[in-house]
């Protein structure tokens, strides 16, 4: 569980760096979405059979980063941009 949180933080930071443009969400939310992305990556890797949900593997990490980028985009879209 602690490993999921640590890798989730890393995934959140990497996703934020890879996502183009300026993000309108906080770093804390980015880390939370990174942890969610890591969990999604672990579940998908487990379903494919490359490892367990809580195991660190390459496929789970890649899917986690992609999921975190998508989640960051969704969060930005639902929170809306600042109105001028």
C-alpha positions in Angstrom: 0.0 0.0 0.0 2.8 2.4 0.8 4.5 1.5 -2.5 1.3 2.4 -4.3 1.3 5.9 -2.7 5.0 6.5 -3.4 4.7 5.3 -7.1 1.4 7.3 -7.3 3.3 10.5 -6.3 5.9 9.8 -8.9 3.3 9.0 -11.6 1.4 12.3 -10.7 4.5 14.4 -11.1 5.5 12.6 -14.4 2.0 13.0 -15.7 1.9 16.7 -14.9 5.3 17.2 -16.6 4.1 15.2 -19.7 0.7 16.9 -20.1 1.1 19.9 -22.4 -0.1 23.3 -21.4 -0.6 25.0 -18.1 -2.5 23.0 -15.5 -5.1 24.8 -13.4 -5.1 22.2 -10.5 -2.9 22.1 -7.4 0.1 19.9 -6.9 -1.8 18.1 -4.1 -4.6 17.2 -6.5 -2.1 16.1 -9.1 -0.5 13.8 -6.5 -4.0 12.4 -5.6 -4.8 11.8 -9.3 -1.3 10.2 -9.7 -2.2 7.7 -6.9 -5.5 7.0 -8.6 -3.7 6.5 -11.9 -1.3 4.1 -10.2 -4.2 2.1 -8.8 -5.8 2.0 -12.3 -2.5 0.9 -13.8 -2.2 -1.8 -11.2 -5.7 -3.1 -11.8 -5.2 -3.2 -15.6 -1.9 -4.9 -15.3 -3.5 -7.4 -12.9 -6.3 -8.1 -15.4 -3.8 -8.6 -18.2 -1.8 -11.0 -16.0 1.5 -9.2 -15.8 1.4 -8.8 -12.0 -0.7 -8.1 -9.0 -2.5 -4.8 -8.3 0.1 -3.9 -5.6 3.2 -5.0 -7.5 5.4 -2.6 -9.3 5.8 -3.4 -13.0 6.5 -1.6 -16.2 3.0 -2.0 -17.8 1.2 -0.9 -14.7 3.5 2.2 -14.5 2.9 3.1 -18.1 -0.8 2.7 -17.9 -0.8 4.6 -14.6 0.9 7.6 -16.2 -1.6 7.5 -19.1 -4.5 7.2 -16.7 -3.1 10.1 -14.6 -2.8 12.3 -17.6 -6.4 11.6 -18.6 -7.6 12.2 -15.0 -5.7 15.5 -14.8 -7.4 16.5 -18.1 -10.8 15.5 -16.7 -10.2 17.4 -13.4 -9.2 20.5 -15.3 -12.3 20.3 -17.5 -14.7 19.8 -14.6 -13.2 22.5 -12.5 -13.3 24.9 -15.3 -10.9 27.6 -16.3 -10.7 30.9 -14.4 -13.2 33.4 -15.9 -11.8 36.7 -17.0 
